[in-house]
């Protein structure tokens, strides 16, 4: 994703109702952390590479074992340079007949060039342990729980391709590719009440501030997520103030009328570098974000 500088309006009042009922910890951060290791072992998941193909096959297999239904979106994307890339999104659906639905998403590709501010070599690809790997691991951890304990509402887990391929300034058509495709090829049926994008969510020093475009596009969803984190005792990781404004997959969903926000820890020194490796992420951070994700599902199912 790309950072923007933007003057934000004052924080809007909280809309979400509190729920002080005790909750059972369902998400397994240690188990989800293993999914990061598997992804990194494939190598950088750059579209058009063997690692990308292997990752796609692995995702397809896991999701078919866990979800009620899986929708696969395949297409070819022609880049500004004229390269043709095979792309694929996966949509894992739980309780597909439910009218009341929420959508969680993450990108599963990794960046082909380590061109972040702290990068020492821009000719190498990014391993993507946190940037890509953590969001996928989070969603797969949620999938594990929902397979064992199906949700009372409809839940869609969307794995989008091609978020990080091109240059966010020079070639904007070559980034956010999968979310843009999904936004214009949504499956039939009820639209989600809201969507939450999970990106860079396993930093060992987790600090998730409220993202600027999320506050502008869906402030009530931001408040719901941060209230839920506070209810769970995770206010130290989910900080109720704005800090960064980002170009990320949630914007393509917002353009399609979906109330989408970005849950992202952008204060990550290894962002877009070859140092985005598994030693920079932790199961404890995944546990915190996974707790919040599952609590959102159970909270919506109880109302």
Secondary structure, DSSP 8 states (H G I E B T S, - for coil): -EEE----------------S-------HHHHHHHHHHHHHH----TTSHHHHHHHHHHHHHHHHHSSEEEEEEEEEE-TTS-EEEEEEEEEEESTT-SSEEEEEEE----SS--STT-S-TTS----TTTTHHHHHHHHHHHHHHHHS--SSEEEEEEES-TTSS-TTT-GGGSSHHHHHHHHS--SS---S-EEEEES--BSS--EEE-HHHHHH-HHHHHHHHHHHHHTT-TTTEEEEE--EEE-HHHHHHHTT--EEEEE----TTTTSTT--GGGB-HHHHHHHHHHHHHHHHHHHT-
